Amino acid sequence: MGLIIGIIIGLVVLAALGAAGAYFYLQYSRNADWYYNKALDHCHGGEVEKGIELFLKALEKNPEYSHVYYNLGLIYQKQNNMEQAKNYFAKALEVNPEDSDTHYNIGLIHYQEEKYDKAKESLEKSLSLCAEDGDSQYALGLVFEAQQEKEKALEAYQKAIALDSHNVNAMLFLGKLYDQSTQFEEAVQTYKQAIEQDPNNLEINYELSISLAKTGDWDGTIEYCKKTLEIDPSYAKAFNQLGLALYCQSELDEAIVNYKKAIEIDSDYATAYNNLGYALEKNKQYTEAIEIFKLYVTKVQDQSEKDEIEQHITLLEKKLLELDNAAG
């Protein structure tokens, strides 16, 4: 009953004020929450600039509105305007210094700016406020890895996954760390766990093929190379890796086909030229091998590698000459 009376009184007031007065009445009656919610609606609808305008209106109504500062920080962070983002996140913390999400996002910005000590400080503060935050644990792992603290990074990724079994990014980076530490079986298991969550993740399928190759599982390598290529048929690295697996199974013709596909996709892919050269040589296609090795020399940057391949080309040319003389 009271609500109905309030509405009637409001309508009477608007009628008495007229059009201009009604406009000012409505403006006055719109509080910070109204502008905040409207701003969110516009942002979710893709009208970010209108959202910013309404967030600022909310701050005019309530300068202590920490959620507004936080959302403005997120907008500018997404736009890669890190100075503005940090400015608004800092204002959010002035109002609410115990907000773990704000500390997390400041930590991400410091990480992107390669200010790793500051990033670690912000992320550890976030975790002190919310120990169950898997995203902060994952980001802390990135910081530790950037600082070459591999054991701490590994531990942070493991904690992130324990907190969130769907954190595919943490699984990806944990798998890479295991691989770098020659813990290939652990890498394989971690990548397979990630694929259960995200079967069509290109990078994880490819990285799994790499780790399987290091365990000598060539059938598994071929399987996940093909899966990678189903996801992206133009992924040159997967063709090269598939060529390697086939080469190691003495499927030389098929290996050569896949190395050539890798080069068709990426004509500067030095590793594929090198692998193709050795596959052609092993297949006794010496003339083609020499041509490919000569191309490889133009792609590789390391001078010692150039010298080594040029010596190998000289040996192949000598061998080819001997074969021609024997045939003649």
N, C-alpha and C positions, 0 to 999 in steps of 0.2 A: 504493500500500500504506500509506504514511504517513498519507494522508487518511482511509482507512478506520479505521486504528487511532485517529486523533484523534476521529472521530465516535463510535467505541465508548467511548472514555474519557469523552467528553462525556456520553453516555447513562448511563454508570455513575455519573458525578458527580451528574447530575440525579436518578437513582434514589436515591442515598444521601442527598441533601439533602432530599428530600421536596418537597411542593408549594410551601411558602413559600420554602424554600431555592432551589428551581428558579427561582422568579420573580426573586429577587435575583441569581441567577447570570446569567440572561438579560439583566437590566437592565445588569449590569456588563459583559457581553460585547458589548453593542451600542455600537459606537464612533460617533464624530461622522459618519463617512461613511454609516453605516446610517441615522441620523436625517435627514441631509441628503437622501438619496435617497428616503426615505419622505415627507419634506416636499414634495419635488418632485412625487411621485406624487399626493399629496392636492391640491396646488395645480392641477395639470393636470386633476384630476377635479372641480375647482370647489369643493373644501373648503378655502378659503383660511385660515380661522381655525385649522383643525387643522394646516395647513401651517405657519403662524406658530409654533404651539405646538412643533412638531417641530424647526423651525429653531432655536428658543431652546434646545431640548434639545441640539442639536448644538453650540451655543456653550458649553453647560455642559461638554461633553466636550472642546471645543477652542476656547478664546476667540480664537484667531488664525486662524479659518477665514474667509478673506476672501470666498469665494463665498457663504457664508451671509449675511454683512452685505450683500453686493451684492443678493442675491435679496430680502431683507427690504426694502431700499431700493426695488426695483422694485415690490413689492407695495404699499407705502405711496404710491409715486408714482402707481400706477394708481388707488388709492383717493382721490387728490387730497389726501392728508395730506402736504404738502410738507415740513413741519418734521421729521416722523419720517423721511421719505425722505432728506432731507439728512443727518440724524443718522447713519443707517446707511451711506449712501454715504461719509460722512467716515470712519467707522470702517473701512470697506473699504479706503480709501486709506491709513489708518494702517498697515494690514497689508501692503498691496500698492500703493504709490504710483504704480506704472507701468502700471496697468490702464486702457487707453484707453476701454473701455466705461463705466467708472464716471465718468471725466471727462466723457464725452459726456452721460450722464444728468444729471449736476450742471449741465452747460451748458444742457440743456433746461429744467430747473427755473428757473434764473436768467433764461432767456428769458421763460418764462411769468410770472415775477415782475417783468418789465420792468427787470431789472438787467443791462443789455446789455453793459456793460464786463466784468462778472464772467462773463457767458455766453460772450463772445468769448474771454476768457482760458482758460476750461475747454475750449472746443471746439478752440482752437488747440493746447492741451496734448494733447488727444486725437489730433489730427492729427499732432503731432510724434512720438507713440508708434506711430501706425498711419496712414501717409500714404494708404493705400488705402481709408480709411473714407468711403464715399460719404454715409452718413447724417450724419456730422459736417460734411462740406462743405455739405450741404443746410441743416442747422441754422445753420451759419455764414452762409449766404446770408440766412436769415430775420433773423438779428441785424443784418447789414449793412443790409438793407432797412428794418428798424425804426429804424435810426439815419440813414436817408435817404442812405446811401452806395450809390446805385443801381449804379454801375459795379462796385464790389466785390461787390455782391450778384449781379449778372449773371454775373460771373466765377466766383463760388462755385457757382452753380447749374449753369453749364456744366461745371465740374470734377466736380460730383456726378454728372451724367449720363454723363460720360466714364468715371467709375469704375463706374457701375451703370446700364446702358442700360435697366433696368426701373424706374428711379426716377420714377414718374409724378408724384409731388408736386413734385419739382424741375422737371419739364417744365411743370407747371401754372403755377408761380410765375415761371419763366423766360418763358413765354408772356405772362403778365400784364405783366411788366417790358418786354418788347418792345412790347406794345400801348401801354403808357403812354408809351413813347419814340417813338411813331408809326412803329415798325418793324413795320408790319402784316404784310408778307409773311413776315418771320421768325417772327412770332407764329403765323401760320397753319401754317407748316411744323412748328413746335414742338408745337402742339396736335395736329396730324395724327400726329406721331411718338408722342405720348402715347396717342392713340386706338388705335394699333396694339397697344399694350400692354394697354389697358383700354377696350375698345370701348363699354362701357355706363356709363362714368363721366359722370354727369349734368353736373357743373360744367364739365368739359373740353369736352363737346359744345356746351354753351351758350356758353362763352367763345369757341370757334371760330366760332360763328355771329356773334358780335359783331365779331371781327376780320375775317371775310369781308365783313361789311357795310361796314366801313371801307375795304376795297379796292374796293368797288362790285360785288362778286360777289353779286348778289341771289339767283341760282339756288342758289349754295352756301349762302347764309344760310338760305334756305327749307329746304334739305335737312337742315341740322344743327339747325334749330329743330324740324323734324318728328321727327328722331331723339331730341332732348331730350324731346319730348312722348311718344314711345314709352316712354321710360324712366320718366318721371313725368308722367302726363296732367294733373296739378294744378299744374304749374309755371307760375305766372302770367307770369313774366318772359319765358318762351319764347313764349307767346301774344302778348305785346306786341311782341317782336322780330320774330315772324312777321308781325304786322300792319304793322310798319314796312317790311319787305321788300316786302310786297304793295302797300303804299301807293306805294313808290318805283317799282313796276312798273305803276302806275296801275290796279291791281286794287282799286278803292275799296270795292266791296261786300264782298269777302273780307277786306280790311283791317279794315273796321268790325266784321265778325263776330268776328275774332280779338281786337281791342281789347276788345270787350264780354265775351268769355270771360275775358280777364285780370281784368277788373273783377268779374265774377261770383265768381272765385276769391278775389280780394283787393279788397275794397270800399274800402280806403284807398290803393290804388295810384295815387298822384297822376299819375305820368308817363303811365299808360294813359289816364286821363281827358283829359289834355292832347292826347295823340295822337289819341284818338277825336274830340275836338272839332274838330281841324283836318281830319280825314278826312271828317267829316260836313259841315263847311263846304265843302270842296273838292267834295263830292258834291251840293252845293246843298241840303242838308237843314238849312237855317238855324235853324229853330225848335229842332230836337233839338240842334244845335251849341251854341246859347245855353244850353240847359238843362245840357248837360255842362260847359261852361265855368264856369257858376255853381257846379256841384258841385266842379269843380277848385279854385276859389278857396277852398273850405272845407277842402281837403286840403293845400294848399301852405303852407309855413311862412314863406317869404321875402316880406317886405312889398313890395319892389319888384316881385317877380313877380306878387303879388296886384294891385298897381296897374296893371301892364301888361295883365293879362288883363281886368280890369274895364274898361279903356279899349277893349280889343278887343270886349268884349261890347256896349258902347255903340255902337260902329261897326256891329256886326252887327245890332243892334236897329234902328238908323237905316236900314240897307240893307233889312231885312225890311219896314219900314214903307213905304219907297219902292216896293218890289215890290208890296206890297198895294195901294197907292194907284194904281200903274200898272195893276194888274189890274182894280181897281174902276172 
